[in-house]
C-alpha cells in the first residue's frame, strides 16, 4: 500500500536538523584538535564543511523537486545514470548511511549516559536506546513526526544554551600551535574534514521520505536549505564555544568533548547534567535515521521484489516495518563489533563517494533532460555543484592516502553493491527504473 503524504515542512526540517546535529558535533572535535591544535584552522574546517553541506543540499533540492520519489541517492542515481549505480548507493545507504551512523550515535549516547550514571554499561545503554526508538517508529507516521520535532527542539535548545553559557565563562588559554596556514591542504586537514563532513551529513535526510511529504517540490528545497543553514550556524557557534572554555590539549582524544567543556565551566556535577541532556538530544539523531533509512530499503524492495520484496512490507499505517527491523538488527550487530573512529572514517568515505556521484548528476541531467520540469533550480549553477565536487574530491583523495584501510573497506562496500546488483538484476521488477 502507498504511504499517506502527511509530512509537512516542520517535520522535514526537523528531520534534516536531527540527522545533522548528533554524534558528529558532540564527538568530532576531540579527534581533530590532536592533529590540528589551532583554533582558526578548526573554525575554517567547520566553515568549509558547512559550505559543502549547503551546496549539496541545494543540488539535492533540485533533484528532489524534479524526481519526487523516496529513496535519496538510490532513486536519483538510478534515474540519471543507471539502475546499477542507484542500487549501489541504496546498499551504501542501508549499511553505511543509516545503520552505521545509528550505531555511532548510540555509542555516543552510551558514553554520555555513563558520564551521568557511572555504573551504567555504555554498551547496554546503546542497545537499549536503539531498541526503544525502533519500537516507537513501528507505531505510526504522525507519532514519528511529533517525536522528531520534540527531540530536535530539545537538542537545539541545548546547543543554544551551551553556546551562550560557554561564551559567558572565562576563556581558556589557547594551546601553543603552529600558524593556522601550516595545517591547510594537508593530509591531517583532509582526515579532520571527514569528521566535519560526517557531522554535517544528514543535510539530504528529507530526500529519503519524499513519498510521504506533502507538496515535495516546495517543502523539500525549503527544508534542506533552512535546516542546513541553521545547523551551520549552530556548529560554528558550538565549536567556538568548546574551544573558548577548554584548551585543545584537554579535548584531544576525548569522545565526550561537550562534557569535558561543561566540566571546565560548571564543575563535575554540572558536567554530568549537561551530559545527561546531550544523551537525550542524541535520541533525536537515532530517531531521525531510524525513520529515514528504512524508506531506502523499502524502495529497493519495491523495485527488486524477487530478492528484496520482503523489505517493502508495510503496516496498515504505511510503515515499512520489516525494513525498520532489518536496519535496527544491522545497527545492533555494528554496536557489538565495531570501533568508533574507524567506523566513522569508513562511513564518511563511502557516503561522500555516493554524494559526489549524485551532485555530478545535477550537471549531467541538465544536459540529458533539459526540458524536464524543475520546480526548483540550484542557485549559482554550475558554481554550486562544482564547488561541492571540488571539496569532496580533496577530502576523498587525501583521506584515501592517509587512511588506506578505511578507504579500501569503503571502496569494497561500493563494489559490493554493484556485485549484488549483478546477481539480483535478473529478478528485477520490469516496471522499476
C-alpha positions, 0 to 999 in steps of 0.5 A: 500500500502507498504511504499517506503524504502527511509530512509537512515542512516542520517535520522535514526540517526537523528531520534534516536538523536531527540527522545533522546535529548528533554524534558528529558535533558532540564527538568530532572535535576531540579527534581533530584538535590532536592533529590540528591544535589551532583554533582558526584552522578548526573554525575554517574546517567547520566553515568549509564543511558547512559550505559543502553541506549547503551546496549539496543540499541545494543540488539535492533540492533540485533533484528532489523537486524534479524526481519526487520519489523516496529513496535519496541517492538510490532513486536519483542515481538510478534515474540519471545514470543507471539502475546499477549505480542507484542500487549501489548507493541504496546498499551504501545507504542501508549499511553505511548511511543509516545503520552505521551512523545509528550505531555511532550515535548510540555509542555516543549516547552510551558514553554520555549516559555513563558520564551521568550514571557511572555504573551504567554499561555504555554498551547496554545503554546503546542497545537499549536506546536503539531498541526503544526508538525502533519500537516507537517508529513501528507505531505510526507516521504522525507519532514519528513526526511529533517525536522528531520535532520534540527531540530536535527542539530539545537538542537545539535548545541545548546547543543554544544554551551551551553556546551562550553559557560557554561564551559567558565563562572565562576563556581558556588559554589557547594551546601553543600551535603552529600558524593556522596556514601550516595545517591547510591542504594537508593530509591531517586537514583532509582526515579532520574534514571527514569528521566535519563532513560526517557531522554535517551529513544528514543535510539530504535526510528529507530526500529519503521520505519524499513519498510521504511529504506533502507538496515535495517540490516546495517543502523539500528545497525549503527544508534542506536549505533552512535546516542546513543553514541553521545547523551551520550556524549552530556548529560554528557557534558550538565549536567556538564555544568548546574551544573558548572554555577548554584548551585543545590539549584537554579535548584531544582524544576525548569522545565526550568533548561537550562534557569535558567543556561543561566540566571546565565551566560548571564543575563535575556535577554540572558536567554530568547534567549537561551530559545527561541532556546531550544523551537525550538530544542524541535520541533525536539523531537515532530517531531521525535515521531510524525513520529515514533509512528504512524508506531506502530499503523499502524502495529497493524492495519495491523495485527488486521484489524477487530478492528484496520484496520482503523489505517493502512490507508495510503496516496498515499505517504505511510503515515499512516495518520489516525494513525498520527491523532489518536496519535496527538488527544491522545497527545492533550487530555494528554496536557489538563489533565495531570501533568508533573512529574507524567506523566513522572514517569508513562511513564518511568515505563511502557516503561522500563517494555516493554524494559526489556521484549524485551532485555530478548528476545535477550537471549531467541531467541538465544536459540529458533532460533539459526540458524536464520540469524543475520546480526548483533550480540550484542557485549559482549553477554550475558554481554550486555543484562544482564547488561541492565536487571540488571539496569532496574530491580533496577530502576523498583523495587525501583521506584515501592516502592517509587512511588506506584501510578505511578507504579500501573497506569503503571502496569494497562496500561500493563494489559490493553493491554493484556485485549484488546488483549483478546477481539480483538484476535478473529478478528485477521488477520490469516496471522499476527504473 
